[in-house]
Amino acid sequence: MGELTDKIKGNVNEAIGKAKQQSDNPATRDEGAGQELKGKAQQFAGKVKGALGDDI
C-alpha cells in the first residue's frame, strides 16, 4: 500500500510544482521547482518500496 500512496503523492506534488512554475512570481516559481523535485523523490520512493515489497 505504501508504494501506491507514494506514487500518487509524488504525481500530485509534481503536477502542482509544474503549475507553480508557470507563475510570474519568482518565489512561487522556486517553490514549484522544489515541489516538483519532492514529487519525483516520492515517486522514486514508491518504486523502491515496490521493488522491496513494502518492507521498508
Phi, psi and omega per residue, in radians:
M1 nan -0.603 -3.134
G2 -1.113 -0.581 3.134
E3 -1.067 -0.903 -3.109
L4 -1.116 -0.723 3.135
T5 -1.066 -0.808 3.137
D6 -1.105 -0.712 -3.137
K7 -1.146 -0.714 3.131
I8 -1.152 -0.846 3.118
K9 -1.042 -0.688 3.117
G10 -1.089 -0.774 3.118
N11 -1.095 -0.714 -3.133
V12 -1.148 -0.845 -3.135
N13 -1.094 -0.673 3.128
E14 -1.132 -0.755 3.135
A15 -1.139 -0.769 3.127
I16 -1.129 -0.720 3.116
G17 -1.065 -0.751 3.113
K18 -1.103 -0.681 3.126
A19 -1.153 -0.727 3.134
K20 -1.127 -0.506 -3.135
Q21 -1.221 -0.213 3.112
Q22 -1.494 -0.033 -3.088
S23 -1.242 2.761 3.043
D24 -1.447 -0.299 -3.111
N25 -1.459 2.101 -3.126
P26 -1.038 -0.637 3.136
A27 -1.144 -0.692 3.119
T28 -1.184 -0.676 3.086
R29 -1.077 -0.758 3.126
D30 -1.119 -0.733 3.094
E31 -1.064 -0.712 3.130
G32 -1.110 -0.703 3.118
A33 -1.109 -0.721 3.096
G34 -1.135 -0.706 -3.135
Q35 -1.190 -0.627 3.089
E36 -1.120 -0.742 3.097
L37 -1.112 -0.687 3.090
K38 -1.052 -0.732 3.122
G39 -1.101 -0.723 3.108
K40 -1.120 -0.676 3.111
A41 -1.148 -0.690 3.106
Q42 -1.129 -0.697 3.112
Q43 -1.124 -0.714 3.118
F44 -1.100 -0.746 3.104
A45 -1.048 -0.684 3.095
G46 -1.107 -0.691 3.109
K47 -1.152 -0.693 3.120
V48 -1.129 -0.789 3.111
K49 -1.052 -0.668 3.108
G50 -1.120 -0.709 -3.131
A51 -1.202 -0.551 -3.127
L52 -1.662 -0.002 3.104
G53 1.304 0.606 3.121
D54 1.061 0.424 -3.132
D55 -1.480 -0.052 -3.134
I56 -1.757 nan nan
